[in-house]
Amino acid sequence: MNEQARGGEALAQAVERAYAAGQTDYYLDPMALVDENGTPVGKIKDGDQVVFCCRRGEREIELTDAFVDPAFPHFEREYMKDLSFVIMTMYHEKFKDLPIAFAPEKVVKPLAQVVSEAGLRQFHCAESEKYAHVTFFFNGGENQPFPGEDDLRVPSPKGIPFDQKPELSLPEVAEKVKGAVDGGYEFILTNFANGDVIGHTSNTEAKLAAAATVSRYVGEVAEYAKGHGYVVAVTADHGNIETLYNKEGKPHVAHTTNLVPFIVLDPQGREIALSDGRLGDVAPTVLSVLGLEQPGEMTGTSLIKTPGFTNQKMMLIILDGWGYGTADGKDAIFSADTPAWDALLAKYPNSKLRASGEDVGLQAGKPGNSEAGHSNLGAGRVVAQDDVRMDRAIQDGSFKTNPIFLKAIANARENHTPLHLLSYLTEKSSHGCIDYPLMLVEMAEGVEEIYLHIIFDGRSTEPGSAPAMLRQLEKRLNKLGRGRIVDGVGRGIALDRDSNYAKIQKAYECMTLGKGTQYTL
């Protein structure tokens, strides 16, 4: 096989043509390799072995369902009853019977469970882009609400790029949360998604508009809850939108390692002494305010140091992707029109929390993410994240001895069937890393056909970087002497989480039928 026959250069050129037509990495339409006769190459079929090389949860559910659910109702496709479909981590409890390479670390006694067992009512609300974060991730990997917990999902905008509607569905989220205040829930949790969702775009004006929108509604909701007897805590899960530009002056579109705020509003106007800390200290703080005993599993400590500071009701507002920036023209929160946010900081006690790296169970120096942030916020301790567990497995060699991987490879080798790797094209992301499929390619000696199906990132990668990354991937495959890249599709299509199954259908049919823009070597 010649040095360009592994498909990287061919797909890179197809991506460059898509760029010229106005597409971006995140929303790249499906592209499929065909041979000289126009026949799609390397398509997934019944009896094959597949490894979905992403490690998260909510964004992987819909595509996984399309492959493994016998009664999948969202579009017509032929169910592959003999397909072996390996997932890296447990994306949802309904996949518990699939082969899972890294079974989840279940959080014992998360905040929501403690509140429930105390007989208190709680309300969790977010728009669909972040709904899993106030339910599955905040609740320690539990998909079902605890007794006394009501969850509400507000649909995120559909059919348009998010930066064309930077307010997203925040106005409706705010109204629902104020309705929960009227309903008298003892604990209310909500997420404002704009800072992260819009922060991941390269649209500076949209970021300024998003910051202004968050300012308006966090002020409105916090003051409303305070006026109805709630202690209100405002914090964030990680940084993002505050950093407008990178060192080269280009739009910054990724998470940051910046500290995040922690603000407390007290309906009684008491003096409050706050300490700095990390996200794992927030749940113990909530319990201390509600007057509930902190379970031994929570190793964090309350951020409120004022003795006897309790209240019957509390609200926790999580501003997604909202960190402390440089307080200059490179800082979207500083530059935007944010009078309500500025007033919260000036009027109420506040401190700073660490929300990245080892403080949230990630690699040292690694930016935080929504999954790590919410799991730490809900657990009341540092929760080891999947990337740390998987990276440790690579470092100590146990990745190569993982029995789930070895079985899939052995089946492909012994049955002379292809091994397909759904591969996330990024060097660093909370969803995965290109090192995972490359490690599997290295392990798959003797497998006759190994096909890589690329999912482009467009979030943790620089805009327009996919072609260079594909060419580098081809070089690494050439060194290994096996593996071929056969198709590609943007994350915004393949990893939908808003029940937009028309997107999932496009990704699925590209990987199984070769539908999409076809290209040749």
Secondary structure, 3 states (H helix, E strand, C coil): CCCCCCCHHHHHHHHHHHHHCCCCHHHCCCEEEECCCCCECCCCCCCCEEEECCCCCCCCHHHHHHHHCCCCCCCCCCCCCCCEEEECCCCCHHHCCCCECCCCCCCCCCHHHHHHHCCCCEEEEEEHHHHHHHHHHCCCCCCCCCCCEEEEEECCCCCCCHHHCCCCCHHHHHHHHHHHHHHCCCEEEEEECHHHHCCCCCCHHHHHHHHHHHHHHHHHHHHHHHHCCCEEEEEECCECCCECECCCCCECCCCECCCEEEEEECCCCCCCCECCEEHHHHHHHHHHHHCCCCCCCCCCCCCECCCCCCCCCEEEEEECCCCCCCCCCCEHHHHCCCHHHHHHHHHCCEEEEECCHHHHCCCCCCCCCHHHHHHHHHHCCCCCCHHHHHHHHHHHCCCCCCHHHHHHHHHHHHHCCCEEEEEEECCCCCCCCCHHHHHHHHHCCCCCCEEEEEEECCCCCCCCCHHHHHHHHHHHHHHHCCCEEEEEEEHHHHCCCCCCHHHHHHHHHHHHHCCCEEECC
